[in-house]
Amino acid sequence: MSALALAAVIAIGAPAPANAWTTVAVRASVSGQAHIQNLGNQFRNEAIDLTQQNRVIFTFGTEGRSLRLEQVGFSPIEIDTGRRRVQCSISLQGHVQDIGWQSRSFVAGTTGKGLRLEAIRIWSSCAGASIKYQVHVQNRGWMSTKTSGETAGTVGQSLRIEAIRVEMSLPDFSAYRSDAQRADQLLCQRFGC
C-alpha cells in the first residue's frame, strides 16, 4: 500500500492494514526545581520520547556568583506508552547548615531560612534507570560525579553547594519503536502495571 493510500485510510477512519508500520512513542516527563540565594526558584521540565533518547540532564544553581543552593527537588517521573502510564520517584537527602542530615524525601534543603545546602544524596525508584549527580562547592568547584545514594558535597566543613547537575538515564525503549504491545510489556516488567 502506498503512503498516499495509507494516509487516505487513516484520514477516513478506516482500520489500517495489518502490515501498516506505526511508530510508538514512550513519553517520559521529568520536572525539577531549586531555590537559590537572592534568585529564588529555578524550574526545569523535560518531556522526552524514550524510543529516541533516554537521558535527561538538569543543572540548577550558579557558578562564580557565590550564591548558595538552598533547596532542590524533583516531581515523580511519569512514563507513558499511550496505553499505560506509570510513575517512579527521585528521592533526596540533604545535609543542611545547622540542621545536619534531613530525612529522605522528594526535596532536600530549606527555603526562607537562609541556610546552605552542604551535601546531598539522591536515589531513583525507577527500575532500569540510573542516576548520576555532581555538585559545585564553594572554593572547590565541580566535585567528582556520584551515583545512587553516594554523598556529593562536604560535611563538617561549612561549605555551600552552589550548583548541582543531575543526569538521569531512563530505560531504553528504542527497540520497541514499532511494537506498542512489547513497549507496554517492557513498561510493566520494569515498573509493574
Secondary structure as GFF3:
##gff-version 3
##sequence-region A 1 193
A	DSSP	alpha_helix	3	11	.	.	.	ID=ss1
A	DSSP	beta_strand	27	36	.	.	.	ID=ss2
A	DSSP	beta_strand	40	49	.	.	.	ID=ss3
A	DSSP	beta_strand	55	61	.	.	.	ID=ss4
A	DSSP	beta_strand	69	74	.	.	.	ID=ss5
A	DSSP	beta_strand	77	80	.	.	.	ID=ss6
A	DSSP	beta_strand	85	88	.	.	.	ID=ss7
A	DSSP	beta_strand	90	96	.	.	.	ID=ss8
A	DSSP	beta_strand	100	101	.	.	.	ID=ss9
A	DSSP	beta_strand	107	109	.	.	.	ID=ss10
A	DSSP	beta_strand	117	124	.	.	.	ID=ss11
A	DSSP	beta_strand	130	137	.	.	.	ID=ss12
A	DSSP	beta_strand	141	142	.	.	.	ID=ss13
A	DSSP	beta_strand	146	147	.	.	.	ID=ss14
A	DSSP	beta_strand	152	153	.	.	.	ID=ss15
A	DSSP	beta_strand	161	169	.	.	.	ID=ss16
A	DSSP	three_ten_helix	174	176	.	.	.	ID=ss17
A	DSSP	alpha_helix	180	191	.	.	.	ID=ss18
###
